[in-house]
């Protein structure tokens, strides 16, 4: 795949850039080199290689869920600056 000026111009608009002609030519050259490298990688035979989700297989570090000490509703609201005996009251931030 080769990049042309129209595609570079489109990418320039998407990225909200204002490139000079020299910068556009430079980026087109760089992007073409990247695409050539990707094409080279795609030529490799990977039929015998299983896909990886993670490069290193790790067991998840999990723990057992255990219940602990809980505050009653009255205790939880005790230090709240504003409450209505049921809920915390906070300033409205969205109209």
MIDOSE-1310 file (N, C-alpha, C; in nm, 2 decimals, decimal comma, always signed):
residues 95
xxxx	+0,08/-0,12/+0,00/+0,00/+0,00/+0,00/+0,09/+0,12/+0,00; +0,06/+0,21/-0,09/+0,14/+0,34/-0,10/+0,05/+0,45/-0,06; +0,10/+0,54/+0,02/+0,03/+0,66/+0,06/+0,05/+0,77/-0,05; -0,06/+0,84/-0,08/-0,05/+0,95/-0,17/-0,09/+1,08/-0,10
xxxx	-0,08/+1,19/-0,18/-0,10/+1,32/-0,12/-0,24/+1,34/-0,06; -0,34/+1,27/-0,13/-0,48/+1,29/-0,08/-0,50/+1,22/+0,06; -0,44/+1,11/+0,07/-0,45/+1,04/+0,20/-0,37/+1,11/+0,31; -0,25/+1,17/+0,28/-0,18/+1,25/+0,38/-0,26/+1,37/+0,41
xxxx	-0,32/+1,43/+0,32/-0,41/+1,55/+0,34/-0,53/+1,51/+0,43; -0,59/+1,40/+0,41/-0,70/+1,35/+0,49/-0,65/+1,32/+0,63; -0,54/+1,26/+0,65/-0,48/+1,23/+0,78/-0,45/+1,37/+0,85; -0,40/+1,46/+0,78/-0,36/+1,59/+0,83/-0,49/+1,66/+0,89
xxxx	-0,60/+1,65/+0,82/-0,73/+1,71/+0,87/-0,78/+1,63/+0,99; -0,77/+1,50/+0,99/-0,82/+1,42/+1,10/-0,74/+1,45/+1,23; -0,61/+1,47/+1,21/-0,52/+1,50/+1,33/-0,51/+1,65/+1,36; -0,59/+1,73/+1,28/-0,59/+1,87/+1,30/-0,45/+1,93/+1,30
xxxx	-0,38/+1,89/+1,19/-0,24/+1,95/+1,17/-0,24/+2,04/+1,06; -0,14/+2,12/+1,05/-0,12/+2,21/+0,94/+0,03/+2,19/+0,89; +0,05/+2,10/+0,80/+0,18/+2,06/+0,75/+0,22/+2,14/+0,63; +0,35/+2,17/+0,62/+0,41/+2,23/+0,50/+0,42/+2,11/+0,40
xxxx	+0,45/+2,15/+0,27/+0,47/+2,05/+0,17/+0,59/+1,96/+0,21; +0,70/+2,02/+0,26/+0,81/+1,94/+0,30/+0,78/+1,84/+0,41; +0,70/+1,89/+0,51/+0,66/+1,80/+0,62/+0,57/+1,69/+0,57; +0,48/+1,72/+0,48/+0,39/+1,62/+0,42/+0,47/+1,51/+0,35
xxxx	+0,57/+1,55/+0,27/+0,65/+1,46/+0,20/+0,73/+1,37/+0,30; +0,78/+1,43/+0,40/+0,86/+1,36/+0,51/+0,77/+1,25/+0,57; +0,65/+1,30/+0,62/+0,56/+1,20/+0,68/+0,51/+1,09/+0,59; +0,49/+1,13/+0,46/+0,45/+1,02/+0,37/+0,56/+0,92/+0,35
xxxx	+0,68/+0,96/+0,35/+0,80/+0,87/+0,34/+0,81/+0,78/+0,46; +0,79/+0,84/+0,58/+0,80/+0,77/+0,70/+0,68/+0,66/+0,71; +0,57/+0,71/+0,68/+0,45/+0,62/+0,68/+0,46/+0,50/+0,58; +0,52/+0,53/+0,46/+0,54/+0,43/+0,37/+0,64/+0,33/+0,42
xxxx	+0,75/+0,37/+0,48/+0,85/+0,28/+0,54/+0,78/+0,19/+0,65; +0,70/+0,25/+0,73/+0,63/+0,17/+0,83/+0,54/+0,06/+0,77; +0,47/+0,10/+0,66/+0,38/+0,01/+0,59/+0,46/-0,10/+0,53; +0,58/-0,07/+0,47/+0,66/-0,18/+0,41/+0,71/-0,27/+0,52
xxxx	+0,74/-0,22/+0,64/+0,78/-0,31/+0,75/+0,67/-0,40/+0,79; +0,55/-0,35/+0,80/+0,43/-0,43/+0,83/+0,41/-0,54/+0,73; +0,42/-0,50/+0,60/+0,41/-0,60/+0,49/+0,51/-0,71/+0,50; +0,63/-0,68/+0,54/+0,74/-0,78/+0,56/+0,70/-0,88/+0,67
xxxx	+0,65/-0,82/+0,78/+0,61/-0,91/+0,89/+0,50/-1,00/+0,85; +0,40/-0,95/+0,77/+0,29/-1,03/+0,73/+0,33/-1,15/+0,64; +0,45/-1,14/+0,58/+0,50/-1,25/+0,50/+0,54/-1,37/+0,58; +0,56/-1,36/+0,71/+0,61/-1,47/+0,79/+0,50/-1,58/+0,80
xxxx	+0,54/-1,71/+0,80/+0,45/-1,82/+0,82/+0,43/-1,84/+0,97; +0,31/-1,81/+1,01/+0,27/-1,82/+1,16/+0,17/-1,93/+1,18; +0,16/-2,02/+1,08/+0,05/-2,13/+1,09/+0,07/-2,22/+1,21; +0,19/-2,24/+1,25/+0,22/-2,34/+1,36/+0,23/-2,27/+1,50
xxxx	+0,20/-2,14/+1,51/+0,22/-2,07/+1,63/+0,08/-2,03/+1,69; +0,06/-2,07/+1,81/-0,07/-2,03/+1,87/-0,07/-1,89/+1,91; -0,18/-1,82/+1,90/-0,19/-1,68/+1,94/-0,17/-1,66/+2,09; -0,12/-1,55/+2,12/-0,09/-1,51/+2,26/-0,19/-1,40/+2,31
xxxx	-0,25/-1,42/+2,42/-0,32/-1,31/+2,48/-0,23/-1,23/+2,56; -0,13/-1,29/+2,63/-0,03/-1,22/+2,70/+0,10/-1,28/+2,68; +0,21/-1,20/+2,67/+0,34/-1,26/+2,64/+0,39/-1,35/+2,75; +0,35/-1,33/+2,87/+0,39/-1,41/+2,99/+0,26/-1,46/+3,05
xxxx	+0,26/-1,59/+3,07/+0,14/-1,65/+3,13/+0,15/-1,63/+3,28; +0,06/-1,56/+3,34/+0,06/-1,54/+3,49/-0,08/-1,58/+3,54; -0,07/-1,64/+3,66/-0,20/-1,67/+3,73/-0,25/-1,54/+3,80; -0,38/-1,52/+3,79/-0,43/-1,40/+3,85/-0,41/-1,40/+4,00
xxxx	-0,38/-1,29/+4,06/-0,36/-1,28/+4,21/-0,49/-1,25/+4,27; -0,56/-1,36/+4,31/-0,70/-1,34/+4,36/-0,70/-1,37/+4,51; -0,80/-1,33/+4,57/-0,82/-1,36/+4,71/-0,97/-1,40/+4,73; -0,99/-1,46/+4,84/-1,13/-1,51/+4,87/-1,20/-1,38/+4,93
xxxx	-1,32/-1,36/+4,88/-1,41/-1,26/+4,93/-1,46/-1,29/+5,07; -1,43/-1,21/+5,16/-1,47/-1,24/+5,30/-1,55/-1,11/+5,35; -1,65/-1,14/+5,43/-1,72/-1,03/+5,49/-1,64/-0,98/+5,61; -1,65/-0,86/+5,64/-1,58/-0,80/+5,76/-1,67/-0,71/+5,84
xxxx	-1,61/-0,63/+5,92/-1,69/-0,54/+6,00/-1,75/-0,43/+5,91; -1,88/-0,41/+5,93/-1,95/-0,31/+5,85/-2,00/-0,20/+5,95; -2,01/-0,08/+5,89/-2,07/+0,03/+5,97/-2,22/+0,02/+5,95; -2,29/+0,06/+6,06/-2,44/+0,07/+6,04/-2,46/+0,20/+5,96
xxxx	-2,58/+0,22/+5,92/-2,62/+0,34/+5,84/-2,60/+0,46/+5,93; -2,64/+0,45/+6,05/-2,63/+0,56/+6,15/-2,48/+0,60/+6,17; -2,39/+0,50/+6,18/-2,25/+0,52/+6,20/-2,18/+0,58/+6,08; -2,22/+0,54/+5,96/-2,17/+0,59/+5,84/-2,20/+0,74/+5,82
xxxx	-2,32/+0,77/+5,86/-2,37/+0,91/+5,84/-2,33/+1,01/+5,95; -2,27/+0,95/+6,05/-2,24/+1,03/+6,18/-2,15/+1,14/+6,15; -2,04/+1,13/+6,07/-1,95/+1,23/+6,04/-1,97/+1,31/+5,91; -2,08/+1,28/+5,84/-2,11/+1,35/+5,72/-2,15/+1,49/+5,74
xxxx	-2,10/+1,59/+5,66/-2,13/+1,73/+5,69/-2,28/+1,75/+5,66; -2,34/+1,68/+5,56/-2,48/+1,69/+5,54/-2,54/+1,55/+5,51; -2,65/+1,52/+5,57/-2,72/+1,40/+5,54/-2,87/+1,42/+5,58; -2,95/+1,33/+5,54/-3,09/+1,33/+5,57/-3,14/+1,21/+5,65
xxxx	-3,05/+1,15/+5,73/-3,08/+1,03/+5,81/-3,09/+0,91/+5,72; -3,08/+0,92/+5,59/-3,08/+0,80/+5,51/-2,96/+0,80/+5,41; -2,93/+0,92/+5,35/-2,83/+0,93/+5,25/-2,74/+1,05/+5,28; -2,62/+1,04/+5,22/-2,53/+1,16/+5,22/-2,59/+1,26/+5,12
xxxx	-2,57/+1,39/+5,16/-2,62/+1,50/+5,07/-2,49/+1,57/+5,02; -2,48/+1,58/+4,89/-2,37/+1,65/+4,83/-2,42/+1,76/+4,74; -2,34/+1,86/+4,71/-2,38/+1,97/+4,62/-2,41/+1,92/+4,48; -2,51/+1,98/+4,42/-2,54/+1,94/+4,28/-2,44/+1,99/+4,19
xxx	-2,39/+1,91/+4,10/-2,28/+1,95/+4,01/-2,33/+1,95/+3,86; -2,44/+1,89/+3,83/-2,49/+1,88/+3,69/-2,63/+1,94/+3,69; -2,65/+2,03/+3,60/-2,78/+2,10/+3,59/-2,88/+2,01/+3,52
